Amino acid sequence: MAIISEVEDESSTRPRILPFRATLDSSNPSSFLEKVFDFLGEQSDFLKKPSAAEEIAAAVRAAKEKLRKAEKKAEKEKPVEKESVKPAMAASSSEPIQVEEKKQEAAPIAPNKGNGYDLENYSWVQTLQEVTVNIPVPTGTKARSVVYEIKKNRLKLGLKGQDPIIDGELYRSVKPDDCYWNIEDQKMISILLTKQDQMEWWKCCVKGEPEIDTQKVEPENSKLADLDPETRSTVEKMMFDQRQKQMGLPTSDELQKQDILKKFMSQHPEMDFSNAKIN
């Protein structure tokens, strides 16, 4: 909203530099981040660095990874539940002895070189953005022999007249319109799955498979392009606003307010806007 008021006296003192103080509104965290970047731009030259955008992207990635590890650690520290109590007969007595059996959990598996896992019938690898599934098939297999079905949370693939090679619920959601498959050299089916959440490593491709230890994956170099569209848009807007402020130019929000004021002025030419400013 544009607010019209009298111009402040040019002799007014500049605002003092104060210790950083801000309140986090959980419903609008972007507002808090904008205040952080404003403070950073005023107090240092960090945002002038060519690598500032990539360093911010790396910080976002690191924060998410730290949160994921903390959640996993908390899960591991939960007490192991007893699965069942089976009665056993003592050798010298007819009275049953209560034998406690602890529930055993499968230990996470180290990922393959592609940050995925090699199974008996197929293998899969991943980046933060995509999962690639490779399924060996008999030499000479044609595309018309392939049965393929992809949904947001489910994948089915096999050959006509045979049981499916893969048929199950995916570890996480994908973008069906951005998933593709092809046959390589008529002996390997390759499926490209585009992740819905491109900031998370998958533990398995299809639920029920052995799970890999995602703490042992080898992540790619952090780039701004690795961020999801919403986060990337927020970071780019903050970077633009900081550059504008350093050059004494209006921010994106101020430019929008100026456009609103110009439209208002054109609609009311009888009014005097010579001493108007936008707050």
C-alpha positions in Angstrom: 0.0 0.0 0.0 1.3 3.5 -0.8 1.1 6.0 2.0 1.4 9.7 1.1 3.0 12.0 3.7 5.2 15.1 3.9 8.9 14.8 3.0 11.1 14.5 6.0 13.6 17.2 6.8 16.9 16.5 4.9 18.8 17.5 8.1 17.3 14.6 10.0 20.0 12.4 11.5 20.8 9.0 10.0 19.5 5.9 11.8 22.0 4.5 14.3 23.5 1.1 13.8 22.0 -1.1 16.5 22.5 -4.7 17.6 20.5 -7.1 15.5 17.0 -7.7 16.9 14.1 -9.4 15.1 11.1 -11.5 15.9 10.4 -14.8 14.1 6.9 -15.2 12.9 6.6 -19.0 12.2 3.9 -18.3 9.6 6.2 -16.0 7.6 9.9 -17.0 8.1 10.9 -15.1 4.9 10.3 -11.8 6.7 12.8 -12.8 9.4 15.3 -13.8 6.7 14.9 -10.4 5.0 15.8 -8.7 8.2 18.9 -10.9 8.6 20.0 -9.9 5.1 19.3 -6.3 5.7 21.4 -6.3 8.8 24.2 -8.3 7.0 24.2 -5.8 4.2 24.5 -2.8 6.5 27.2 -4.3 8.7 29.5 -6.1 6.2 30.5 -6.4 2.6 29.6 -10.1 2.5 26.8 -9.6 0.0 29.1 -7.9 -2.5 31.1 -11.0 -2.9 30.5 -12.9 -6.3 30.1 -16.1 -4.3 27.6 -14.8 -1.8 24.6 -16.5 -3.5 26.3 -19.9 -3.6 27.4 -19.5 0.0 23.9 -18.7 1.1 22.6 -21.7 -0.9 25.2 -23.9 0.9 24.1 -22.6 4.3 20.4 -23.5 3.5 21.5 -27.0 2.4 23.7 -27.4 5.5 20.8 -26.3 7.8 18.5 -28.9 6.3 21.1 -31.6 6.5 21.7 -30.7 10.2 18.0 -30.9 10.9 17.7 -34.3 9.2 20.6 -35.7 11.2 19.1 -34.4 14.4 15.8 -36.1 13.7 17.6 -39.3 12.7 19.6 -39.2 15.9 16.5 -38.7 18.0 14.9 -41.7 16.3 17.9 -43.9 17.0 17.9 -42.9 20.7 14.3 -44.1 21.2 14.2 -47.3 23.4 13.9 -50.6 21.5 10.5 -52.1 22.0 10.2 -55.7 23.0 8.6 -57.6 20.2 7.2 -60.6 22.0 7.5 -62.9 25.0 7.6 -66.6 24.1 7.2 -69.3 26.7 9.9 -72.0 27.0 9.8 -75.2 29.1 12.5 -75.7 31.7 14.3 -79.1 31.5 13.4 -80.1 35.0 10.0 -78.4 35.3 6.7 -78.3 33.5 6.5 -74.5 34.2 7.1 -72.3 31.2 10.0 -69.8 31.4 9.4 -66.3 29.9 12.0 -65.6 27.3 12.2 -62.0 26.0 13.1 -61.4 22.4 14.2 -57.9 21.4 13.1 -56.5 18.1 16.0 -56.2 15.8 16.2 -53.5 13.2 18.2 -53.8 10.0 21.3 -51.7 10.0 21.5 -49.0 7.3 23.6 -50.0 4.3 26.4 -48.0 2.7 25.2 -46.5 -0.7 26.8 -47.5 -4.0 28.9 -45.0 -6.0 25.8 -43.3 -7.3 24.3 -42.7 -3.8 21.8 -45.5 -4.3 21.8 -49.3 -4.0 22.3 -52.4 -6.2 19.5 -55.0 -5.9 19.1 -58.4 -7.5 16.8 -57.3 -10.3 17.8 -53.7 -10.7 19.9 -50.8 -9.3 19.2 -47.2 -8.6 21.3 -44.0 -8.1 20.4 -40.5 -7.2 21.2 -36.8 -7.0 19.2 -34.3 -4.9 17.0 -33.7 -7.9 16.6 -37.1 -9.5 16.6 -40.8 -9.1 17.7 -43.1 -12.0 16.6 -46.7 -12.0 18.4 -49.2 -14.2 16.8 -52.6 -15.0 18.6 -55.3 -17.0 16.3 -57.0 -19.5 16.8 -59.8 -22.1 18.9 -58.6 -25.2 16.6 -57.6 -28.0 13.8 -56.3 -25.8 11.6 -53.8 -27.7 9.8 -50.8 -26.3 6.4 -52.3 -27.1 7.1 -55.2 -24.7 7.6 -52.9 -21.8 4.8 -52.3 -19.2 5.4 -48.9 -17.5 3.2 -47.0 -15.1 4.2 -44.0 -13.0 2.1 -42.1 -10.4 3.0 -39.5 -7.8 3.8 -42.2 -5.2 4.0 -45.4 -7.1 6.1 -47.1 -9.9 5.3 -50.2 -11.9 7.6 -51.6 -14.6 7.9 -55.0 -16.2 7.6 -57.0 -19.5 4.3 -58.1 -21.0 3.2 -61.6 -20.0 5.6 -61.6 -16.9 5.4 -60.5 -13.3 6.4 -56.9 -12.7 10.1 -56.3 -12.0 9.2 -53.3 -9.9 5.7 -52.6 -8.4 5.5 -50.6 -5.2 5.2 -47.4 -3.4 8.1 -44.9 -3.9 10.1 -43.7 -1.0 9.0 -40.1 -1.7 6.7 -38.4 -4.2 7.9 -37.6 -7.7 6.7 -35.3 -10.6 5.0 -37.8 -13.0 5.1 -35.4 -15.9 8.9 -35.1 -15.5 9.6 -38.8 -15.3 10.8 -40.7 -18.4 12.1 -44.1 -19.5 14.0 -45.6 -22.4 15.7 -48.8 -23.5 19.5 -48.6 -23.9 21.1 -51.0 -26.4 17.9 -53.2 -26.2 19.2 -54.7 -23.0 18.8 -52.1 -20.2 15.7 -50.1 -19.2 16.6 -46.7 -17.6 14.0 -44.7 -15.7 14.5 -41.1 -14.7 12.4 -40.0 -11.7 12.2 -36.3 -10.8 11.9 -35.8 -7.1 9.1 -33.6 -5.7 11.3 -32.6 -2.7 14.7 -31.8 -4.2 16.4 -31.2 -0.8 16.2 -34.8 0.5 18.2 -37.9 -0.1 16.2 -41.1 -0.6 16.9 -44.1 1.6 15.4 -46.5 -0.9 13.7 -46.3 -4.2 10.6 -48.5 -3.4 9.4 -48.9 0.2 10.3 -52.3 1.7 13.7 -52.4 0.0 16.9 -52.3 2.1 17.6 -48.7 3.2 20.9 -47.0 2.7 22.7 -44.8 5.2 22.1 -41.3 3.8 24.8 -39.9 6.1 27.3 -41.7 3.9 26.2 -40.2 0.6 28.6 -37.9 -1.3 26.6 -34.7 -2.0 27.2 -32.5 -5.0 28.7 -29.0 -4.7 26.1 -26.6 -3.4 24.7 -24.2 -6.0 21.8 -21.8 -6.1 20.2 -23.9 -8.8 20.0 -26.8 -6.3 17.4 -25.0 -4.2 13.7 -25.6 -4.7 12.0 -22.8 -6.7 10.4 -21.1 -3.7 13.6 -21.0 -1.7 15.6 -19.9 -4.7 13.1 -17.1 -5.5 13.4 -15.8 -1.9 17.2 -15.8 -1.9 17.4 -14.1 -5.4 14.9 -11.4 -4.2 17.0 -10.8 -1.1 20.2 -10.6 -3.2 18.6 -8.1 -5.6 17.3 -5.9 -2.8 20.7 -5.8 -1.2 22.4 -4.8 -4.4 19.8 -2.1 -5.0 20.3 -0.7 -1.4 24.1 -0.6 -1.8 23.7 1.4 -5.0 21.1 3.7 -3.4 18.4 2.3 -5.7 14.9 1.2 -4.7 14.2 -2.4 -3.6 11.8 -4.7 -5.4 9.0 -3.8 -2.8 9.8 -0.1 -3.2 9.6 -0.4 -7.0 6.2 -2.0 -6.7 5.0 0.8 -4.4 6.3 3.4 -6.9 4.3 1.8 -9.7 1.2 1.9 -7.5 1.8 5.6 -6.8 2.4 6.4 -10.4 -0.9 4.8 -11.3 -2.7 6.7 -8.6 -1.1 10.0 -9.8 -2.2 9.4 -13.3 -5.7 8.7 -12.1 -5.8 11.9 -10.0 -4.0 14.7 -12.0 -5.8 17.4 -10.0 -3.8 16.5 -6.9 -0.4 17.9 -5.9 2.2 15.1 -5.4 5.3 17.3 -5.3 6.0 16.6 -1.6 4.8 13.0 -1.6 7.0 10.1 -0.6 6.4 6.3 -0.1 6.9 4.8 3.3 
